[in-house]
Amino acid sequence: MKYLGSKTKLLGFIDSVVNECVSTISKPSNEIVLCDLFSGSGRVANHFKNRFKIVANDLEYYSYATLENLLNNDPSTVYECQPIIDYMNHAMDDVEGFIFQNYSEAGGRTFFTNANAMRIDAGVSLVYELYGNGE
């Protein structure tokens, strides 16, 4: 069985190893490139983005989309999107769609919990509905 998981619990250890390595390099941290290979959800890249130039990659397209948002977005868009996020978090019913069926615990995978997978499917359904209405 293939196990996947966030490196969030390892960030303290990873940070200490990176700090030890950086202390031996005679360059300012803003000149150092940190590579987050097999980045997945981008937790490591996001953790270091304010200290280093980041190169992150993964084979999965979801990872590209996540990393593009985490590493290159304008934080002011959160304010603009907050009403939509609030609606999605509190007023939408969960949907057992593609993500639930293929990437959740119920689908035999460990990418997302069942609840999070259904919330993602609900969001995808909302986007298609809004697009269909020309919004």
Rosetta constraint file for C-alpha pairs under 8 A:
AtomPair CA 3 CA 110 HARMONIC 7.24 0.50
AtomPair CA 4 CA 110 HARMONIC 6.61 0.50
AtomPair CA 4 CA 111 HARMONIC 6.92 0.50
AtomPair CA 5 CA 110 HARMONIC 7.71 0.50
AtomPair CA 5 CA 111 HARMONIC 7.37 0.50
AtomPair CA 6 CA 40 HARMONIC 7.81 0.50
AtomPair CA 6 CA 41 HARMONIC 7.05 0.50
AtomPair CA 6 CA 43 HARMONIC 7.00 0.50
AtomPair CA 7 CA 11 HARMONIC 6.41 0.50
AtomPair CA 7 CA 43 HARMONIC 6.53 0.50
AtomPair CA 7 CA 44 HARMONIC 6.91 0.50
AtomPair CA 8 CA 43 HARMONIC 6.19 0.50
AtomPair CA 8 CA 44 HARMONIC 7.41 0.50
AtomPair CA 10 CA 14 HARMONIC 6.07 0.50
AtomPair CA 11 CA 15 HARMONIC 5.77 0.50
AtomPair CA 11 CA 44 HARMONIC 6.85 0.50
AtomPair CA 11 CA 47 HARMONIC 7.75 0.50
AtomPair CA 12 CA 16 HARMONIC 6.26 0.50
AtomPair CA 13 CA 17 HARMONIC 6.34 0.50
AtomPair CA 14 CA 18 HARMONIC 6.13 0.50
AtomPair CA 15 CA 19 HARMONIC 6.03 0.50
AtomPair CA 16 CA 20 HARMONIC 6.17 0.50
AtomPair CA 17 CA 21 HARMONIC 6.26 0.50
AtomPair CA 18 CA 22 HARMONIC 5.99 0.50
AtomPair CA 19 CA 23 HARMONIC 6.10 0.50
AtomPair CA 20 CA 24 HARMONIC 7.02 0.50
AtomPair CA 21 CA 25 HARMONIC 6.95 0.50
AtomPair CA 22 CA 29 HARMONIC 7.47 0.50
AtomPair CA 27 CA 31 HARMONIC 6.41 0.50
AtomPair CA 27 CA 32 HARMONIC 7.05 0.50
AtomPair CA 28 CA 32 HARMONIC 7.01 0.50
AtomPair CA 29 CA 51 HARMONIC 6.20 0.50
AtomPair CA 29 CA 52 HARMONIC 5.69 0.50
AtomPair CA 30 CA 51 HARMONIC 6.26 0.50
AtomPair CA 30 CA 52 HARMONIC 5.05 0.50
AtomPair CA 30 CA 53 HARMONIC 6.32 0.50
AtomPair CA 31 CA 52 HARMONIC 7.03 0.50
AtomPair CA 31 CA 53 HARMONIC 6.97 0.50
AtomPair CA 32 CA 52 HARMONIC 5.78 0.50
AtomPair CA 32 CA 53 HARMONIC 6.21 0.50
AtomPair CA 33 CA 52 HARMONIC 5.93 0.50
AtomPair CA 33 CA 53 HARMONIC 4.69 0.50
AtomPair CA 33 CA 54 HARMONIC 5.62 0.50
AtomPair CA 33 CA 55 HARMONIC 6.90 0.50
AtomPair CA 34 CA 45 HARMONIC 7.94 0.50
AtomPair CA 34 CA 48 HARMONIC 7.96 0.50
AtomPair CA 34 CA 52 HARMONIC 6.23 0.50
AtomPair CA 34 CA 53 HARMONIC 6.14 0.50
AtomPair CA 34 CA 54 HARMONIC 5.00 0.50
AtomPair CA 34 CA 55 HARMONIC 6.18 0.50
AtomPair CA 35 CA 45 HARMONIC 7.85 0.50
AtomPair CA 35 CA 54 HARMONIC 5.98 0.50
AtomPair CA 35 CA 55 HARMONIC 4.73 0.50
AtomPair CA 35 CA 56 HARMONIC 5.69 0.50
AtomPair CA 36 CA 42 HARMONIC 7.86 0.50
AtomPair CA 36 CA 44 HARMONIC 6.71 0.50
AtomPair CA 36 CA 45 HARMONIC 5.91 0.50
AtomPair CA 36 CA 54 HARMONIC 7.39 0.50
AtomPair CA 36 CA 55 HARMONIC 6.20 0.50
AtomPair CA 36 CA 56 HARMONIC 4.58 0.50
AtomPair CA 36 CA 57 HARMONIC 6.63 0.50
AtomPair CA 37 CA 56 HARMONIC 5.77 0.50
AtomPair CA 37 CA 57 HARMONIC 5.42 0.50
AtomPair CA 37 CA 58 HARMONIC 6.61 0.50
AtomPair CA 38 CA 56 HARMONIC 7.55 0.50
AtomPair CA 38 CA 57 HARMONIC 5.75 0.50
AtomPair CA 38 CA 58 HARMONIC 4.53 0.50
AtomPair CA 38 CA 59 HARMONIC 7.37 0.50
AtomPair CA 39 CA 43 HARMONIC 7.60 0.50
AtomPair CA 39 CA 44 HARMONIC 7.36 0.50
AtomPair CA 39 CA 45 HARMONIC 7.36 0.50
AtomPair CA 39 CA 56 HARMONIC 5.94 0.50
AtomPair CA 39 CA 57 HARMONIC 5.57 0.50
AtomPair CA 39 CA 58 HARMONIC 5.47 0.50
AtomPair CA 39 CA 63 HARMONIC 7.08 0.50
AtomPair CA 40 CA 57 HARMONIC 7.87 0.50
AtomPair CA 40 CA 58 HARMONIC 6.10 0.50
AtomPair CA 40 CA 60 HARMONIC 7.55 0.50
AtomPair CA 40 CA 63 HARMONIC 5.14 0.50
AtomPair CA 41 CA 63 HARMONIC 5.77 0.50
AtomPair CA 41 CA 66 HARMONIC 6.39 0.50
AtomPair CA 41 CA 67 HARMONIC 7.17 0.50
AtomPair CA 42 CA 46 HARMONIC 5.88 0.50
AtomPair CA 42 CA 56 HARMONIC 7.68 0.50
AtomPair CA 42 CA 63 HARMONIC 7.24 0.50
AtomPair CA 42 CA 66 HARMONIC 7.07 0.50
AtomPair CA 42 CA 67 HARMONIC 5.81 0.50
AtomPair CA 42 CA 70 HARMONIC 7.51 0.50
AtomPair CA 43 CA 47 HARMONIC 6.08 0.50
AtomPair CA 44 CA 48 HARMONIC 6.49 0.50
AtomPair CA 45 CA 49 HARMONIC 5.88 0.50
AtomPair CA 45 CA 54 HARMONIC 6.47 0.50
AtomPair CA 45 CA 55 HARMONIC 7.86 0.50
AtomPair CA 45 CA 56 HARMONIC 6.67 0.50
AtomPair CA 45 CA 71 HARMONIC 7.76 0.50
AtomPair CA 46 CA 70 HARMONIC 6.32 0.50
AtomPair CA 46 CA 71 HARMONIC 6.59 0.50
AtomPair CA 48 CA 52 HARMONIC 6.09 0.50
AtomPair CA 48 CA 54 HARMONIC 7.65 0.50
AtomPair CA 49 CA 53 HARMONIC 6.63 0.50
AtomPair CA 49 CA 54 HARMONIC 6.23 0.50
AtomPair CA 49 CA 71 HARMONIC 6.85 0.50
AtomPair CA 56 CA 67 HARMONIC 7.50 0.50
AtomPair CA 57 CA 63 HARMONIC 7.63 0.50
AtomPair CA 57 CA 64 HARMONIC 7.11 0.50
AtomPair CA 58 CA 63 HARMONIC 6.18 0.50
AtomPair CA 58 CA 64 HARMONIC 7.04 0.50
AtomPair CA 59 CA 63 HARMONIC 7.65 0.50
AtomPair CA 60 CA 64 HARMONIC 6.94 0.50
AtomPair CA 61 CA 65 HARMONIC 6.40 0.50
AtomPair CA 62 CA 66 HARMONIC 6.08 0.50
AtomPair CA 63 CA 67 HARMONIC 5.92 0.50
AtomPair CA 64 CA 68 HARMONIC 5.93 0.50
AtomPair CA 65 CA 69 HARMONIC 6.35 0.50
AtomPair CA 66 CA 70 HARMONIC 6.13 0.50
AtomPair CA 67 CA 71 HARMONIC 5.70 0.50
AtomPair CA 67 CA 72 HARMONIC 7.79 0.50
AtomPair CA 68 CA 72 HARMONIC 5.46 0.50
AtomPair CA 68 CA 73 HARMONIC 7.00 0.50
AtomPair CA 69 CA 73 HARMONIC 5.00 0.50
AtomPair CA 76 CA 80 HARMONIC 7.06 0.50
AtomPair CA 77 CA 81 HARMONIC 6.10 0.50
AtomPair CA 78 CA 82 HARMONIC 5.90 0.50
AtomPair CA 81 CA 85 HARMONIC 6.24 0.50
AtomPair CA 82 CA 86 HARMONIC 5.98 0.50
AtomPair CA 83 CA 87 HARMONIC 6.16 0.50
AtomPair CA 84 CA 88 HARMONIC 6.13 0.50
AtomPair CA 85 CA 89 HARMONIC 6.05 0.50
AtomPair CA 86 CA 90 HARMONIC 6.06 0.50
AtomPair CA 86 CA 91 HARMONIC 7.83 0.50
AtomPair CA 87 CA 91 HARMONIC 5.15 0.50
AtomPair CA 87 CA 92 HARMONIC 6.76 0.50
AtomPair CA 88 CA 92 HARMONIC 5.37 0.50
AtomPair CA 88 CA 119 HARMONIC 7.91 0.50
AtomPair CA 88 CA 122 HARMONIC 7.79 0.50
AtomPair CA 88 CA 123 HARMONIC 6.71 0.50
AtomPair CA 89 CA 119 HARMONIC 7.89 0.50
AtomPair CA 92 CA 122 HARMONIC 7.00 0.50
AtomPair CA 93 CA 119 HARMONIC 7.96 0.50
AtomPair CA 93 CA 122 HARMONIC 6.88 0.50
AtomPair CA 94 CA 115 HARMONIC 7.68 0.50
AtomPair CA 94 CA 118 HARMONIC 4.92 0.50
AtomPair CA 94 CA 119 HARMONIC 5.32 0.50
AtomPair CA 94 CA 121 HARMONIC 7.30 0.50
AtomPair CA 94 CA 122 HARMONIC 5.50 0.50
AtomPair CA 95 CA 100 HARMONIC 7.92 0.50
AtomPair CA 95 CA 118 HARMONIC 4.80 0.50
AtomPair CA 95 CA 119 HARMONIC 6.72 0.50
AtomPair CA 95 CA 121 HARMONIC 5.47 0.50
AtomPair CA 95 CA 122 HARMONIC 5.02 0.50
AtomPair CA 96 CA 100 HARMONIC 5.35 0.50
AtomPair CA 96 CA 101 HARMONIC 6.80 0.50
AtomPair CA 96 CA 117 HARMONIC 7.75 0.50
AtomPair CA 96 CA 118 HARMONIC 5.32 0.50
AtomPair CA 96 CA 121 HARMONIC 6.67 0.50
AtomPair CA 97 CA 101 HARMONIC 6.08 0.50
AtomPair CA 97 CA 118 HARMONIC 6.91 0.50
AtomPair CA 97 CA 121 HARMONIC 5.39 0.50
AtomPair CA 97 CA 122 HARMONIC 7.92 0.50
AtomPair CA 98 CA 102 HARMONIC 6.00 0.50
AtomPair CA 98 CA 103 HARMONIC 7.97 0.50
AtomPair CA 98 CA 121 HARMONIC 6.82 0.50
AtomPair CA 99 CA 103 HARMONIC 5.18 0.50
AtomPair CA 99 CA 104 HARMONIC 6.78 0.50
AtomPair CA 99 CA 117 HARMONIC 5.57 0.50
AtomPair CA 99 CA 118 HARMONIC 7.26 0.50
AtomPair CA 99 CA 120 HARMONIC 7.09 0.50
AtomPair CA 99 CA 121 HARMONIC 6.07 0.50
AtomPair CA 100 CA 104 HARMONIC 5.09 0.50
AtomPair CA 100 CA 106 HARMONIC 7.03 0.50
AtomPair CA 100 CA 107 HARMONIC 6.51 0.50
AtomPair CA 100 CA 114 HARMONIC 6.35 0.50
AtomPair CA 100 CA 117 HARMONIC 4.73 0.50
AtomPair CA 100 CA 118 HARMONIC 5.60 0.50
AtomPair CA 100 CA 121 HARMONIC 7.00 0.50
AtomPair CA 101 CA 106 HARMONIC 6.77 0.50
AtomPair CA 101 CA 107 HARMONIC 4.74 0.50
AtomPair CA 102 CA 107 HARMONIC 4.94 0.50
AtomPair CA 102 CA 108 HARMONIC 7.38 0.50
AtomPair CA 102 CA 109 HARMONIC 6.96 0.50
AtomPair CA 103 CA 107 HARMONIC 5.93 0.50
AtomPair CA 103 CA 108 HARMONIC 7.27 0.50
AtomPair CA 103 CA 109 HARMONIC 5.10 0.50
AtomPair CA 103 CA 110 HARMONIC 6.52 0.50
AtomPair CA 103 CA 111 HARMONIC 5.43 0.50
AtomPair CA 103 CA 112 HARMONIC 6.17 0.50
AtomPair CA 103 CA 117 HARMONIC 7.18 0.50
AtomPair CA 104 CA 108 HARMONIC 6.45 0.50
AtomPair CA 104 CA 109 HARMONIC 5.15 0.50
AtomPair CA 104 CA 110 HARMONIC 5.65 0.50
AtomPair CA 104 CA 111 HARMONIC 5.94 0.50
AtomPair CA 104 CA 112 HARMONIC 4.80 0.50
AtomPair CA 104 CA 113 HARMONIC 5.45 0.50
AtomPair CA 104 CA 114 HARMONIC 5.27 0.50
AtomPair CA 104 CA 117 HARMONIC 5.93 0.50
AtomPair CA 105 CA 109 HARMONIC 5.13 0.50
AtomPair CA 105 CA 110 HARMONIC 5.45 0.50
AtomPair CA 105 CA 111 HARMONIC 7.77 0.50
AtomPair CA 105 CA 112 HARMONIC 6.87 0.50
AtomPair CA 105 CA 113 HARMONIC 5.87 0.50
AtomPair CA 105 CA 114 HARMONIC 5.84 0.50
AtomPair CA 106 CA 114 HARMONIC 6.39 0.50
AtomPair CA 112 CA 116 HARMONIC 5.90 0.50
AtomPair CA 112 CA 117 HARMONIC 5.58 0.50
AtomPair CA 113 CA 117 HARMONIC 6.06 0.50
AtomPair CA 114 CA 118 HARMONIC 6.21 0.50
AtomPair CA 115 CA 119 HARMONIC 6.26 0.50
AtomPair CA 116 CA 120 HARMONIC 6.18 0.50
AtomPair CA 117 CA 121 HARMONIC 6.23 0.50
AtomPair CA 118 CA 122 HARMONIC 6.11 0.50
AtomPair CA 119 CA 123 HARMONIC 6.24 0.50
AtomPair CA 120 CA 124 HARMONIC 6.24 0.50
AtomPair CA 121 CA 125 HARMONIC 6.14 0.50
AtomPair CA 122 CA 126 HARMONIC 6.20 0.50
AtomPair CA 123 CA 127 HARMONIC 6.26 0.50
AtomPair CA 124 CA 128 HARMONIC 6.31 0.50
AtomPair CA 125 CA 129 HARMONIC 6.11 0.50
AtomPair CA 126 CA 130 HARMONIC 6.08 0.50
AtomPair CA 127 CA 131 HARMONIC 6.02 0.50
AtomPair CA 128 CA 132 HARMONIC 5.98 0.50
AtomPair CA 129 CA 133 HARMONIC 6.29 0.50
AtomPair CA 130 CA 134 HARMONIC 6.35 0.50
AtomPair CA 130 CA 135 HARMONIC 5.07 0.50
AtomPair CA 131 CA 135 HARMONIC 5.45 0.50
